[in-house]
């Protein structure tokens, strides 16, 4: 693999960074809000599943215990 001198490397890095499309503040805000909403919905879902499984196991154990 050919070695690149440091000046060429820096120029290539700057060229690649210039190609990046940065999100707007609105896009970042909406995405962040959606992540928090999805995390909350996931937490509620798993809490309900946990409650259902716990109730079922307690019912089974009360029958046999």
C-alpha positions as a Markdown table, in Angstrom:
| # | Residue | x | y | z |
|---|---|---|---|---|
| 1 | Unk | 0.0 | 0.0 | 0.0 |
| 2 | Unk | 1.4 | 3.4 | -1.0 |
| 3 | Unk | 2.1 | 5.9 | 1.7 |
| 4 | Unk | 0.5 | 9.3 | 1.6 |
| 5 | Unk | 2.4 | 12.3 | 2.8 |
| 6 | Unk | 0.8 | 14.2 | 5.6 |
| 7 | Unk | -0.2 | 17.2 | 3.5 |
| 8 | Unk | -2.1 | 15.0 | 1.0 |
| 9 | Unk | -3.7 | 13.1 | 3.9 |
| 10 | Unk | -5.1 | 16.4 | 5.4 |
| 11 | Unk | -6.3 | 17.5 | 2.0 |
| 12 | Unk | -8.1 | 14.2 | 1.5 |
| 13 | Unk | -9.7 | 14.4 | 4.9 |
| 14 | Unk | -10.9 | 17.9 | 4.3 |
| 15 | Unk | -12.4 | 16.8 | 0.9 |
| 16 | Unk | -14.2 | 14.0 | 2.6 |
| 17 | Unk | -15.6 | 16.1 | 5.4 |
| 18 | Unk | -16.9 | 18.6 | 2.8 |
| 19 | Unk | -19.0 | 15.8 | 1.3 |
| 20 | Unk | -20.8 | 15.2 | 4.6 |
| 21 | Unk | -24.4 | 16.4 | 4.7 |
| 22 | Unk | -25.0 | 17.7 | 8.2 |
| 23 | Unk | -28.5 | 17.5 | 9.7 |
| 24 | Unk | -30.4 | 20.7 | 10.5 |
| 25 | Unk | -31.2 | 21.7 | 14.1 |
| 26 | Unk | -34.9 | 20.8 | 13.4 |
| 27 | Unk | -33.9 | 17.3 | 12.1 |
| 28 | Unk | -31.8 | 16.7 | 15.2 |
| 29 | Unk | -34.5 | 17.9 | 17.5 |
| 30 | Unk | -37.2 | 15.8 | 15.9 |
| 31 | Unk | -35.0 | 12.7 | 15.8 |
| 32 | Unk | -34.1 | 13.2 | 19.5 |
| 33 | Unk | -37.8 | 13.5 | 20.4 |
| 34 | Unk | -38.6 | 10.4 | 18.5 |
| 35 | Unk | -35.8 | 8.4 | 20.2 |
| 36 | Unk | -37.2 | 9.4 | 23.7 |
| 37 | Unk | -40.8 | 8.5 | 22.6 |
| 38 | Unk | -39.7 | 5.1 | 21.3 |
| 39 | Unk | -37.6 | 4.5 | 24.5 |
| 40 | Unk | -40.6 | 5.3 | 26.7 |
| 41 | Unk | -43.0 | 3.1 | 24.6 |
| 42 | Unk | -40.4 | 0.2 | 24.8 |
| 43 | Unk | -40.1 | 0.7 | 28.6 |
| 44 | Unk | -43.9 | 0.6 | 29.0 |
| 45 | Unk | -44.2 | -2.5 | 26.8 |
| 46 | Unk | -41.6 | -4.4 | 28.7 |
| 47 | Unk | -43.0 | -3.3 | 32.1 |
| 48 | Unk | -46.4 | -4.7 | 31.0 |
| 49 | Unk | -44.9 | -8.0 | 29.7 |
| 50 | Unk | -43.0 | -8.3 | 33.0 |
| 51 | Unk | -46.2 | -7.7 | 35.0 |
| 52 | Unk | -48.0 | -10.3 | 32.9 |
| 53 | Unk | -45.3 | -12.9 | 33.3 |
| 54 | Unk | -45.0 | -12.3 | 37.0 |
| 55 | Unk | -48.7 | -12.6 | 37.5 |
| 56 | Unk | -48.8 | -15.8 | 35.5 |
| 57 | Unk | -46.0 | -17.4 | 37.5 |
| 58 | Unk | -47.5 | -16.3 | 40.8 |
| 59 | Unk | -50.7 | -17.9 | 39.7 |
| 60 | Unk | -49.0 | -21.2 | 38.7 |
| 61 | Unk | -46.9 | -21.3 | 41.9 |
| 62 | Unk | -50.0 | -20.6 | 44.1 |
| 63 | Unk | -51.7 | -23.6 | 42.5 |
| 64 | Unk | -48.8 | -26.0 | 43.1 |
| 65 | Unk | -47.3 | -24.4 | 46.2 |
